[in-house]
Amino acid sequence: MTQKRRLFGTDGIRGKANTDPMTADIALRLGQAAGLLFTYGTHRHRVVIGKDTRLSGYLIEPALTAGFISAGMDVTLLGPLPTPAIAMLTRSLRADLGVMISASHNPYEDNGIKLFGPDGNKLSDEREIEIESLMEGGFHNRLAAPSKLGRASRLDDAAGRYIEAAKASFPRGLRLDGLKIVIDCANGAGYRVAPAVLWELGATVVPVGVTPDGFNINKGCGSTVPGFLSAQVLEHGAHIGIALDGDADRLIVADELGEVVDGDQILGLIAQSWLATGQLRSGGIVATVMSNLGLERFLEEWGLALRRTQVGDRYVAECMRATGANLGGEQSGHVIMSDFATTGDGLLAALQVLAVLVEQNRPASEVCRVFERLPQRLKNVRFSGRSPLQDAAVERDIAAATARLAGKGRVLIRESGTEPLVRVMAEGENEALVAEVVDGLCASIAAAERRKAA
């Protein structure tokens, strides 16, 4: 039986800043434990640390730094940069470990810690369990002697390195001249680098969400607030809009009409483009159980397979490595292109979409919708204590709903890996039936919560 992780969820550790598990004490011990596990060999050991723009980054960063230094690791501080930039720099700087301090699309009150191995990939469940076990069991005089303590320094050209790597992913010979692009950086980690990349490739850039103050990350903007992006595209008469999330590892797109394009459409578009150029490998792509059936049917028409994983871009990346695929992602906008990056990268994915736009010289509204989505509905139900999915009545209702959609769609019920939420999703050819199924299951779960409280 696999040991259950207490601290780590589907995307690192996450929680409300300055409360368990997102405290300076836990960050310190995490740095010590991870530092000890990744200091093997006789070379000088190094960890790189990046962050987004949350106020609490000033709390977590020095605590992690102290932990790594006490384990004998040198620390290279990168400042506010996208998560994929941290993964990239972990490899290019030959670091033993990379750390990103971010709670992604969550509000500023939350923060999180994501860890990358020396290959730039997120750590496996097994590695995270090892770190937790060491944190809980203590270090037993294993920390560095006074003469072996690490040092901390700052890498001043970190942003420039990522900008050049991003530009290098854009097809050689193409430019963005003549395109007006709205880029919404969510007042987050991409606020400097993303507009710079687009401008240097020739675009007319309308940057929004680029005035972080420690409190406004993801607030009324970014990939989780598509209405803001759509309004900005229409207001500025842009050809296309791109919205990143707080740590810039995912995106959504809005066409020139302000209509939103999600991660499934982006995956389909890139897959089709790469198939035409011979760039797509393994005969298909990887996505999660949340991806729309319309994407799966579209890929089948092109003779491509859709391999599904559990939710979490880390699991998508693991499946890509196992199958040799070089394209995968999530409906939410995480797009992993392993030819260029080891993790989701909103900016690099946007550049691939823009490349198709330039090559085809057609409006985004025509280019970015490659398949018809099946009606899909997703709702969240908050819970406390024991999972309501263990309730017998809820189990019966889920089985009944699954039977109702058999052959015409599907039901997916899962607990969030980052919040105390049950996510209820259904999709099928009959939109009214899908809505009825989701609403009924949400009511059943809410009833189970009331029974627990009674």
RODO-2510 file (C-alpha; in nm, 4 decimals, decimal comma):
residues 454
     n   res          X          Y          Z
     1     m     0,0000     0,0000     0,0000
     2     t     0,1353     0,3423    -0,1020
     3     q     0,2121     0,5707     0,1898
     4     k    -0,0138     0,8762     0,1994
     5     r     0,1528     1,2173     0,1835
     6     r     0,0544     1,4693     0,4505
     7     l     0,2198     1,7854     0,3216
     8     f     0,2434     1,7342    -0,0530
     9     g    -0,0599     1,7495    -0,2811
    10     t    -0,0893     1,7173    -0,6578
    11     d     0,1378     2,0186    -0,7102
    12     g     0,3752     2,0525    -0,4172
    13     i     0,2830     2,1942    -0,0777
    14     r     0,0143     2,4592    -0,0630
    15     g    -0,1827     2,6427     0,2046
    16     k    -0,2664     2,9725     0,3672
    17     a     0,0482     3,1740     0,4313
    18     n     0,1822     3,1722     0,7874
    19     t    -0,0445     2,8839     0,8897
    20     d     0,0264     2,5105     0,8772
    21     p     0,1642     2,3817     0,6438
    22     m     0,2814     2,7089     0,4891
    23     t     0,4903     2,8371     0,7829
    24     a     0,8506     2,9476     0,8133
    25     d     0,9190     2,6504     1,0404
    26     i     0,7964     2,3952     0,7861
    27     a     0,9815     2,5749     0,5050
    28     l     1,3003     2,5609     0,7123
    29     r     1,2646     2,1890     0,7811
    30     l     1,1687     2,1218     0,4202
    31     g     1,4884     2,2925     0,3069
    32     q     1,6911     2,0870     0,5511
    33     a     1,5292     1,7555     0,4556
    34     a     1,5356     1,8119     0,0791
    35     g     1,8888     1,9464     0,1051
    36     l     2,0092     1,6341     0,2848
    37     l     1,8394     1,4022     0,0353
    38     f     1,9905     1,5804    -0,2636
    39     t     2,3468     1,6221    -0,1367
    40     y     2,5217     1,3151    -0,2697
    41     g     2,8575     1,3078    -0,4421
    42     t     3,1625     1,5203    -0,3727
    43     h     3,0734     1,8265    -0,5817
    44     r     2,9611     2,1586    -0,4357
    45     h     2,5824     2,1301    -0,4059
    46     r     2,3436     2,3977    -0,5285
    47     v     1,9712     2,4743    -0,5142
    48     v     1,7995     2,7464    -0,7152
    49     i     1,4982     2,9249    -0,5657
    50     g     1,2421     3,1335    -0,7528
    51     k     0,9102     3,2820    -0,6497
    52     d     0,6057     3,4692    -0,7694
    53     t     0,4941     3,8105    -0,6442
    54     r     0,3046     3,7249    -0,3239
    55     l     0,3893     3,9157    -0,0079
    56     s     0,4451     3,5881     0,1763
    57     g     0,7326     3,5033    -0,0567
    58     y     0,9401     3,7233     0,1732
    59     l     0,8519     3,4829     0,4560
    60     i     0,9056     3,1519     0,2775
    61     e     1,2162     3,2355     0,0724
    62     p     1,4543     3,3129     0,3613
    63     a     1,3276     3,0162     0,5639
    64     l     1,3960     2,7781     0,2760
    65     t     1,7324     2,9451     0,2186
    66     a     1,8323     2,8897     0,5812
    67     g     1,7263     2,5263     0,5620
    68     f     1,9292     2,4518     0,2514
    69     i     2,2336     2,6359     0,3833
    70     s     2,2184     2,4344     0,7063
    71     a     2,2160     2,1158     0,4967
    72     g     2,5351     2,2294     0,3231
    73     m     2,3821     2,3538    -0,0018
    74     d     2,4660     2,6778    -0,1815
    75     v     2,1536     2,8769    -0,2679
    76     t     2,1058     3,0767    -0,5876
    77     l     1,8142     3,3203    -0,5583
    78     l     1,6397     3,3976    -0,8872
    79     g     1,3644     3,6354    -0,7728
    80     p     1,0204     3,6522    -0,9379
    81     l     1,0201     3,4223    -1,2409
    82     p     0,7761     3,1732    -1,3985
    83     t     0,7769     2,8178    -1,2685
    84     p     0,9063     2,6806    -1,6016
    85     a     1,1985     2,9231    -1,5814
    86     i     1,2964     2,7695    -1,2477
    87     a     1,2827     2,4205    -1,3991
    88     m     1,4942     2,5375    -1,6940
    89     l     1,7543     2,7105    -1,4770
    90     t     1,7780     2,4105    -1,2447
    91     r     1,9124     2,2150    -1,5397
    92     s     2,1189     2,4853    -1,7080
    93     l     2,2913     2,5821    -1,3819
    94     r     2,3534     2,2135    -1,3053
    95     a     2,1784     2,2509    -0,9715
    96     d     2,0901     1,9525    -0,7560
    97     l     1,7448     2,0903    -0,6818
    98     g     1,5084     2,3659    -0,7895
    99     v     1,2364     2,5323    -0,5824
   100     m     0,9440     2,7513    -0,6874
   101     i     0,7537     2,9440    -0,4202
   102     s     0,4041     2,9927    -0,5566
   103     a     0,0415     2,8968    -0,5102
   104     s    -0,0192     2,9249    -0,8849
   105     h    -0,3732     3,0560    -0,9534
   106     n    -0,4723     3,0907    -0,5851
   107     p    -0,5225     3,4334    -0,4204
   108     y    -0,2372     3,6149    -0,2479
   109     e    -0,3289     3,4780     0,0975
   110     d    -0,2091     3,1328    -0,0113
   111     n     0,1379     3,0196    -0,1040
   112     g     0,3078     2,6973    -0,2005
   113     i     0,6386     2,5215    -0,2615
   114     k     0,7165     2,3136    -0,5714
   115     l     1,0347     2,1080    -0,5998
   116     f     1,2280     2,0070    -0,9120
   117     g     1,4988     1,7463    -0,9411
   118     p     1,8305     1,8070    -1,1217
   119     d     1,6653     1,7021    -1,4501
   120     g     1,4119     1,9859    -1,4172
   121     n     1,1210     1,7488    -1,3564
   122     k     0,8870     1,7731    -1,0600
   123     l     0,9657     1,5215    -0,7895
   124     s     0,7839     1,1886    -0,7848
   125     d     0,5379     1,0877    -0,5139
   126     e     0,8035     0,8556    -0,3732
   127     r     1,0605     1,1334    -0,3426
   128     e     0,8079     1,3582    -0,1705
   129     i     0,7284     1,0813     0,0774
   130     e     1,1019     1,0491     0,1519
   131     i     1,1220     1,4218     0,2266
   132     e     0,8177     1,4101     0,4534
   133     s     0,9541     1,1080     0,6392
   134     l     1,2837     1,2809     0,7014
   135     m     1,1080     1,5967     0,8209
   136     e     0,9009     1,3963     1,0661
   137     g     1,1829     1,1675     1,1818
   138     g     1,4424     1,4371     1,2448
   139     f     1,7906     1,4847     1,1088
   140     h     1,9931     1,3070     1,3806
   141     n     2,3010     1,5288     1,3630
   142     r     2,3159     1,5004     0,9846
   143     l     2,3164     1,8771     0,9198
   144     a     2,6326     2,0445     0,7942
   145     a     2,9258     2,1255     1,0204
   146     p     3,0048     2,4971     1,0610
   147     s     3,2790     2,4757     0,7995
   148     k     3,0459     2,3015     0,5490
   149     l     2,7545     2,5468     0,5562
   150     g     2,6289     2,6725     0,2212
   151     r     2,6248     3,0290     0,0899
   152     a     2,3511     3,2367    -0,0724
   153     s     2,3849     3,4550    -0,3814
   154     r     2,1570     3,6164    -0,6392
   155     l     2,1638     3,5516    -1,0147
   156     d     2,1069     3,8907    -1,1735
   157     d     2,0564     3,7756    -1,5339
   158     a     1,8048     3,4968    -1,4595
   159     a     1,5198     3,6754    -1,6413
   160     g     1,7344     3,7377    -1,9477
   161     r     1,8301     3,3718    -1,9699
   162     y     1,4656     3,2660    -1,9713
   163     i     1,3691     3,5323    -2,2268
   164     e     1,6304     3,4024    -2,4702
   165     a     1,5244     3,0400    -2,4155
   166     a     1,1599     3,1313    -2,4790
   167     k     1,2466     3,3145    -2,8020
   168     a     1,4521     3,0166    -2,9170
   169     s     1,1384     2,7968    -2,9007
   170     f     0,9652     3,0126    -3,1641
   171     p     1,0025     2,8725    -3,5186
   172     r     1,3094     3,0084    -3,6935
   173     g     1,2336     3,2709    -3,9570
   174     l     0,8947     3,3744    -3,8164
   175     r     0,8148     3,7098    -3,6583
   176     l     0,5144     3,8600    -3,4796
   177     d     0,5254     4,1887    -3,6695
   178     g     0,1782     4,3271    -3,7364
   179     l     0,0106     4,1393    -3,4513
   180     k    -0,1404     4,3296    -3,1609
   181     i    -0,1385     4,1013    -2,8571
   182     v    -0,2888     4,1535    -2,5135
   183     i    -0,0792     3,9717    -2,2534
   184     d    -0,2346     3,9394    -1,9068
   185     c     0,0324     3,8383    -1,6567
   186     a    -0,2018     3,8072    -1,3550
   187     n     0,0245     4,0458    -1,1583
   188     g     0,2325     3,7350    -1,1136
   189     a     0,5656     3,5760    -1,1929
   190     g     0,5593     3,6452    -1,5667
   191     y     0,4961     4,0185    -1,5410
   192     r     0,8400     4,1177    -1,6725
   193     v     0,9478     3,8359    -1,9005
   194     a     0,6291     3,7611    -2,0962
   195     p     0,5746     4,1109    -2,2450
   196     a     0,9480     4,1322    -2,3188
   197     v     0,9477     3,8090    -2,5227
   198     l     0,6489     3,9143    -2,7331
   199     w     0,7916     4,2621    -2,7946
   200     e     1,1333     4,1288    -2,8919
   201     l     0,9670     3,8970    -3,1454
   202     g     0,8053     4,1992    -3,3118
   203     a     0,4532     4,2174    -3,1697
   204     t     0,2635     4,5264    -3,0638
   205     v     0,2152     4,4392    -2,6978
   206     v    -0,0640     4,5491    -2,4652
   207     p     0,0538     4,4366    -2,1201
   208     v    -0,2020     4,4105    -1,8389
   209     g    -0,1724     4,2585    -1,4932
   210     v     0,1884     4,3778    -1,4743
   211     t     0,1813     4,5914    -1,1582
   212     p     0,2231     4,3432    -0,8717
   213     d     0,2057     4,4828    -0,5182
   214     g     0,2182     4,1624    -0,3157
   215     f    -0,1601     4,1484    -0,2782
   216     n    -0,3090     4,1607    -0,6287
   217     i    -0,1780     3,8384    -0,7851
   218     n    -0,4648     3,6687    -0,9763
   219     k    -0,7033     3,9372    -0,8465
   220     g    -0,9560     4,0113    -1,1186
   221     c    -0,7126     3,9055    -1,3883
   222     g    -0,5115     3,6113    -1,5178
   223     s    -0,6105     3,2775    -1,6673
   224     t    -0,8793     3,2113    -1,4047
   225     v    -1,0633     3,5355    -1,4934
   226     p    -1,1183     3,4949    -1,8688
   227     g    -1,3771     3,7714    -1,8827
   228     f    -1,1096     4,0316    -1,8093
   229     l    -0,8910     3,9081    -2,0951
   230     s    -1,1845     3,9073    -2,3360
   231     a    -1,2778     4,2641    -2,2423
   232     q    -0,9189     4,3819    -2,2890
   233     v    -0,8930     4,2206    -2,6334
   234     l    -1,2112     4,3953    -2,7481
   235     e    -1,1174     4,7280    -2,5893
   236     h    -0,7785     4,7391    -2,7601
   237     g    -0,8844     4,5818    -3,0898
   238     a    -0,6198     4,3134    -3,0485
   239     h    -0,5720     4,0163    -3,2791
   240     i    -0,5436     3,7797    -2,9836
   241     g    -0,5182     3,7779    -2,6049
   242     i    -0,3084     3,5568    -2,3789
   243     a    -0,3632     3,5209    -2,0045
   244     l    -0,1158     3,3495    -1,7740
   245     d    -0,1744     3,2395    -1,4162
   246     g     0,0193     3,3515    -1,1090
   247     d     0,3275     3,1402    -1,1779
   248     a     0,2908     3,1498    -1,5594
   249     d     0,2911     2,7734    -1,6100
   250     r    -0,0490     2,7768    -1,7784
   251     l    -0,2537     2,9944    -2,0121
   252     i    -0,5837     3,0612    -2,1779
   253     v    -0,6340     3,2438    -2,5058
   254     a    -0,9026     3,4836    -2,6282
   255     d    -0,9538     3,5333    -3,0025
   256     e    -1,0157     3,8689    -3,1676
   257     l    -1,3878     3,8372    -3,0931
   258     g    -1,3184     3,7931    -2,7221
   259     e    -1,4143     3,4251    -2,7257
   260     v    -1,2111     3,2100    -2,4860
   261     v    -0,9976     2,9169    -2,6033
   262     d    -0,9109     2,6584    -2,3372
   263     g    -0,6218     2,4176    -2,2965
   264     d    -0,7904     2,1347    -2,4861
   265     q    -0,8242     2,3459    -2,8005
   266     i    -0,4638     2,4625    -2,7635
   267     l    -0,3443     2,1020    -2,7336
   268     g    -0,5445     2,0052    -3,0420
   269     l    -0,4092     2,2995    -3,2406
   270     i    -0,0447     2,2305    -3,1529
   271     a    -0,0876     1,8564    -3,2150
   272     q    -0,2317     1,9231    -3,5598
   273     s     0,0458     2,1695    -3,6418
   274     w     0,3245     1,9418    -3,5209
   275     l     0,1772     1,6414    -3,7020
   276     a     0,1938     1,8388    -4,0278
   277     t     0,5602     1,9274    -3,9733
   278     g     0,6637     1,5846    -3,8476
   279     q     0,7460     1,7223    -3,5045
   280     l     0,4858     1,5223    -3,3082
   281     r     0,6160     1,2028    -3,1551
   282     s     0,4647     0,8788    -3,0189
   283     g     0,1519     0,8918    -3,2338
   284     g    -0,0478     1,1098    -2,9997
   285     i    -0,0549     1,3307    -2,6944
   286     v    -0,1096     1,2978    -2,3201
   287     a    -0,3907     1,4703    -2,1282
   288     t    -0,5853     1,4132    -1,8077
   289     v    -0,9211     1,2590    -1,7306
   290     m    -1,0664     1,6125    -1,7398
   291     s    -1,0004     1,6728    -2,1098
   292     n    -1,3091     1,6967    -2,3294
   293     l    -1,4252     1,3972    -2,5315
   294     g    -1,4307     1,6301    -2,8305
   295     l    -1,0508     1,6470    -2,8177
   296     e    -1,0266     1,2691    -2,8097
   297     r    -1,2552     1,2322    -3,1122
   298     f    -1,0668     1,5037    -3,3014
   299     l    -0,7353     1,3284    -3,2460
   300     e    -0,8826     0,9958    -3,3559
   301     e    -0,9821     1,1554    -3,6869
   302     w    -0,6151     1,2372    -3,7431
   303     g    -0,5034     0,8888    -3,6417
   304     l    -0,3674     1,0110    -3,3079
   305     a    -0,4100     0,8642    -2,9608
   306     l    -0,5082     1,0484    -2,6443
   307     r    -0,3493     0,8910    -2,3385
   308     r    -0,5182     1,0030    -2,0173
   309     t    -0,3698     1,0424    -1,6693
   310     q    -0,4966     1,1550    -1,3325
   311     v    -0,5224     1,5300    -1,2805
   312     g    -0,1915     1,7112    -1,2347
   313     d     0,0629     1,8224    -1,4919
   314     r     0,3258     1,6210    -1,3021
   315     y     0,1424     1,3001    -1,3963
   316     v     0,1081     1,4176    -1,7554
   317     a     0,4849     1,4747    -1,7686
   318     e     0,5545     1,1306    -1,6199
   319     c     0,3332     0,9635    -1,8821
   320     m     0,5005     1,1650    -2,1582
   321     r     0,8417     1,0413    -2,0498
   322     a     0,7170     0,6833    -2,0283
   323     t     0,5564     0,6864    -2,3755
   324     g     0,7987     0,9126    -2,5599
   325     a     0,5338     1,1787    -2,6244
   326     n     0,6520     1,5364    -2,6658
   327     l     0,3157     1,7101    -2,6196
   328     g     0,0728     1,6903    -2,3304
   329     g    -0,1266     1,9020    -2,0939
   330     e    -0,4477     1,9846    -1,9165
   331     q    -0,7747     2,1489    -2,0071
   332     s    -0,6931     2,4204    -1,7537
   333     g    -0,4098     2,5412    -1,9780
   334     h    -0,1005     2,3564    -1,8596
   335     v     0,0753     2,2648    -2,1840
   336     i     0,3985     2,0647    -2,1681
   337     m     0,6224     2,0568    -2,4747
   338     s     0,9168     1,8411    -2,3783
   339     d     1,1241     1,9554    -2,6760
   340     f     1,1453     2,2921    -2,5000
   341     a     1,0563     2,2501    -2,1313
   342     t     1,0107     1,9889    -1,8608
   343     t     0,6936     2,1404    -1,7153
   344     g     0,3927     2,3418    -1,8251
   345     d     0,4886     2,6767    -1,9767
   346     g     0,2122     2,9238    -2,0600
   347     l     0,4342     3,1574    -2,2578
   348     l     0,5972     2,8870    -2,4710
   349     a     0,2561     2,7361    -2,5465
   350     a     0,1307     3,0805    -2,6484
   351     l     0,4243     3,1162    -2,8867
   352     q     0,3272     2,7914    -3,0611
   353     v    -0,0284     2,9199    -3,1057
   354     l     0,1035     3,2508    -3,2386
   355     a     0,3298     3,0654    -3,4827
   356     v     0,0257     2,8936    -3,6369
   357     l    -0,1527     3,2284    -3,6511
   358     v     0,1388     3,3818    -3,8426
   359     e     0,1851     3,0848    -4,0766
   360     q    -0,1826     3,0598    -4,1696
   361     n    -0,2445     3,4360    -4,1793
   362     r    -0,6020     3,3852    -4,0603
   363     p    -0,7939     3,5296    -3,7635
   364     a    -0,7549     3,3597    -3,4267
   365     s    -1,1280     3,2819    -3,4246
   366     e    -1,0713     3,0531    -3,7252
   367     v    -0,7363     2,9092    -3,6237
   368     c    -0,7862     2,8318    -3,2539
   369     r    -1,0998     2,6151    -3,2644
   370     v    -1,0024     2,2852    -3,4135
   371     f    -1,2864     2,0702    -3,2733
   372     e    -1,6389     2,0941    -3,1332
   373     r    -1,6501     2,0506    -2,7583
   374     l    -1,9047     1,8150    -2,6071
   375     p    -2,1185     1,9850    -2,3413
   376     q    -1,9276     1,9616    -2,0161
   377     r    -2,0118     2,0927    -1,6729
   378     l    -1,7867     2,1158    -1,3675
   379     k    -1,8931     2,2209    -1,0181
   380     n    -1,7127     2,2192    -0,6842
   381     v    -1,8565     2,1262    -0,3460
   382     r    -1,6602     2,2267    -0,0360
   383     f    -1,6392     1,9795     0,2522
   384     s    -1,4794     1,9452     0,5939
   385     g    -1,3446     1,6446     0,7784
   386     r    -1,4064     1,3037     0,6257
   387     s    -1,4592     1,2903     0,2515
   388     p    -1,8284     1,2870     0,1523
   389     l    -1,7354     1,0413    -0,1230
   390     q    -1,7237     0,7735     0,1468
   391     d    -2,0961     0,8243     0,2128
   392     a    -2,3031     0,5235     0,0990
   393     a    -2,5835     0,7381    -0,0457
   394     v    -2,3347     0,9440    -0,2466
   395     e    -2,1746     0,6260    -0,3789
   396     r    -2,5165     0,4999    -0,4948
   397     d    -2,5981     0,8312    -0,6623
   398     i    -2,2647     0,8351    -0,8466
   399     a    -2,3289     0,4824    -0,9757
   400     a    -2,6787     0,5817    -1,0919
   401     a    -2,5513     0,8945    -1,2676
   402     t    -2,2800     0,6940    -1,4424
   403     a    -2,5407     0,4489    -1,5674
   404     r    -2,7581     0,7347    -1,7013
   405     l    -2,4716     0,8629    -1,9173
   406     a    -2,3412     0,5213    -2,0230
   407     g    -2,2643     0,5258    -2,3946
   408     k    -2,3540     0,8960    -2,4212
   409     g    -2,0932     1,0565    -2,1979
   410     r    -1,9156     1,0143    -1,8677
   411     v    -1,9059     1,1194    -1,5037
   412     l    -1,5892     1,2075    -1,3146
   413     i    -1,5859     1,2728    -0,9398
   414     r    -1,2621     1,3515    -0,7604
   415     e    -1,1235     1,5360    -0,4622
   416     s    -0,9022     1,8347    -0,5270
   417     g    -0,5376     1,7788    -0,4452
   418     t    -0,4927     2,1370    -0,3219
   419     e    -0,8218     2,2361    -0,1528
   420     p    -1,0990     2,0616     0,0507
   421     l    -1,3243     2,0394    -0,2537
   422     v    -1,5025     1,7623    -0,4382
   423     r    -1,4980     1,8330    -0,8106
   424     v    -1,8034     1,7020    -0,9948
   425     m    -1,7736     1,6794    -1,3724
   426     a    -1,9952     1,5287    -1,6386
   427     e    -1,9991     1,5549    -2,0153
   428     g    -2,2077     1,4111    -2,2934
   429     e    -2,4013     1,4837    -2,6090
   430     n    -2,7149     1,5994    -2,4235
   431     e    -2,6397     1,9286    -2,2472
   432     a    -2,9564     1,9253    -2,0373
   433     l    -2,8861     1,5737    -1,9126
   434     v    -2,5272     1,6679    -1,8265
   435     a    -2,6464     1,9672    -1,6234
   436     e    -2,9073     1,7564    -1,4459
   437     v    -2,6510     1,4904    -1,3534
   438     v    -2,4009     1,7410    -1,2139
   439     d    -2,6599     1,9350    -1,0153
   440     g    -2,7995     1,6135    -0,8719
   441     l    -2,4596     1,4854    -0,7619
   442     c    -2,3689     1,8199    -0,6044
   443     a    -2,6963     1,8118    -0,4097
   444     s    -2,6210     1,4562    -0,2944
   445     i    -2,2740     1,5532    -0,1711
   446     a    -2,4096     1,8632     0,0039
   447     a    -2,6713     1,6444     0,1756
   448     a    -2,3982     1,4119     0,2970
   449     e    -2,2173     1,7121     0,4465
   450     r    -2,5330     1,8134     0,6312
   451     r    -2,5731     1,4618     0,7685
   452     k    -2,2155     1,4727     0,9015
   453     a    -2,2851     1,8012     1,0785
   454     a    -2,6104     1,6844     1,2312
***
